[in-house]
């Protein structure tokens, strides 16, 4: 088995998450310490039809999924790490007709916990975005999250196979 790239690991992990498929989340870029994930604009994620503001649950799902994917993608082996704590600060409402980009970074990996931070940007031209640097766009929210390390031995073998083999598993 060859070593998977960080982006491939992230994409395969994301493909296992039903909620990510429903929301249309995609991995835009990946580096050894960060993941950029896109939430495409769609009417189903609007919380306030009068203002067109995104539903808070959609935004929370985006930051939790992006941060968790960053953790999974950078740890050695295949170690699932459930969310232990997540704090989300809303800076402004997201407008309709704009995709959101979440830039999630692993800040520190400790023996039992992984610390992350994530920033969400509203970007009209996300199709052109392809790096893991901060995108141009309005800052919508900031997040700090921690994930508990349960150990690679606790990760189910069938899940690991789906990541290693992709669609073949």
C-alpha positions in Angstrom: 0.0 0.0 0.0 1.4 3.4 -1.0 1.2 6.3 1.3 -1.8 8.5 0.6 -1.5 12.2 0.1 -3.1 14.4 2.7 -5.7 15.6 0.2 -6.6 12.1 -0.8 -7.0 11.1 2.9 -9.1 14.1 3.4 -11.3 13.5 0.4 -11.8 9.8 1.3 -12.6 10.7 4.9 -15.1 13.2 3.7 -16.7 10.7 1.4 -17.6 8.5 4.4 -19.7 11.2 6.1 -23.3 11.2 4.9 -23.9 14.8 6.2 -21.0 16.0 4.1 -22.5 14.5 1.0 -25.9 16.0 1.7 -24.4 19.5 2.1 -22.1 19.1 -0.9 -18.9 19.7 1.2 -15.6 19.3 -0.8 -11.9 19.5 0.0 -10.4 22.4 -2.0 -6.8 22.2 -0.7 -4.7 20.4 1.9 -1.3 20.9 3.5 0.4 19.0 6.3 -1.3 21.2 8.9 -4.5 22.5 7.3 -7.6 21.7 5.1 -9.7 24.1 3.0 -13.3 22.9 2.7 -16.1 24.4 0.6 -19.7 24.6 1.5 -21.5 25.5 -1.8 -24.4 28.0 -1.7 -27.7 26.3 -1.9 -31.2 27.4 -0.8 -31.5 24.5 1.6 -28.9 25.9 4.0 -30.6 29.3 4.4 -31.9 29.9 7.9 -33.6 33.2 7.4 -35.5 33.4 4.1 -36.1 37.2 4.5 -32.5 38.1 4.8 -30.9 35.1 3.1 -28.6 34.4 6.0 -27.1 31.0 6.3 -28.5 28.7 9.0 -26.2 28.4 12.0 -26.3 24.7 12.0 -24.9 24.5 8.5 -22.0 26.8 9.5 -21.4 24.7 12.6 -21.4 21.5 10.6 -18.9 23.1 8.1 -16.4 24.1 10.8 -16.7 20.8 12.8 -16.3 18.7 9.6 -13.4 20.8 8.3 -11.6 20.7 11.7 -12.2 17.0 12.2 -11.0 16.3 8.6 -7.8 18.3 9.3 -7.2 16.2 12.4 -7.8 12.9 10.7 -5.7 13.8 7.7 -2.5 14.8 9.6 -2.4 12.2 12.3 -0.2 9.1 11.5 -2.2 6.0 10.8 -6.0 6.1 10.7 -7.3 7.5 14.0 -10.8 8.7 14.4 -11.0 11.6 16.9 -14.5 12.7 18.0 -15.2 16.4 18.8 -14.6 17.1 22.4 -15.3 20.8 22.4 -16.1 23.5 19.8 -16.5 27.2 20.2 -17.8 29.2 17.2 -17.7 33.0 17.1 -20.0 34.6 14.4 -18.4 37.7 13.0 -21.2 38.5 10.5 -24.0 36.8 8.7 -23.2 34.9 5.4 -25.0 36.3 2.4 -26.9 34.2 -0.1 -25.4 33.2 -3.5 -21.9 32.9 -2.1 -20.0 29.7 -1.3 -18.2 29.5 2.1 -14.6 28.4 2.5 -13.4 27.0 5.8 -9.7 27.0 6.5 -9.1 24.5 9.4 -5.6 24.2 11.0 -4.2 21.8 13.4 -2.6 23.9 16.1 -1.2 21.2 18.4 -1.2 17.5 18.7 -1.0 16.2 22.2 -1.1 12.6 23.5 -4.8 12.6 24.2 -6.2 15.8 22.5 -5.8 17.6 19.2 -6.3 21.4 19.1 -7.6 23.2 16.0 -8.7 26.6 14.7 -10.9 27.3 11.8 -11.9 30.5 9.9 -14.8 30.7 7.5 -14.8 33.1 4.6 -17.6 34.1 2.2 -16.2 33.9 -1.3 -17.9 34.7 -4.5 -15.1 33.3 -6.7 -14.2 30.1 -4.9 -13.8 28.2 -8.2 -10.4 30.0 -8.6 -9.2 29.2 -5.1 -6.8 26.3 -4.8 -4.3 27.0 -2.0 -4.4 26.5 1.8 -3.7 30.2 2.5 -6.4 32.5 3.8 -8.8 33.3 0.9 -10.0 36.7 -0.1 -13.4 37.3 1.2 -15.5 38.4 4.2 -14.6 36.7 7.5 -17.9 35.1 8.6 -16.8 33.1 11.7 -13.9 31.8 13.8 -13.8 28.5 15.6 -11.6 26.8 18.1 -12.1 23.1 18.6 -10.5 20.1 20.4 -10.7 16.5 19.4 -10.1 13.5 21.7 -7.7 10.9 20.5 -9.2 7.4 21.0 -6.3 5.6 19.3 -5.9 4.0 15.9 -6.8 0.6 17.4 -10.3 1.9 18.1 -10.9 2.8 14.5 -13.0 0.1 12.8 -11.1 -2.0 10.3 -13.8 -1.5 7.6 -13.6 2.3 8.0 -9.8 2.1 7.6 -10.2 0.0 4.5 -12.5 2.5 3.0 -9.9 5.2 3.5 -7.0 3.1 2.2 -8.8 1.7 -0.8 -11.2 4.5 -1.6 -14.3 3.3 -3.6 -13.0 -0.2 -3.7 -13.8 -1.0 -0.1 
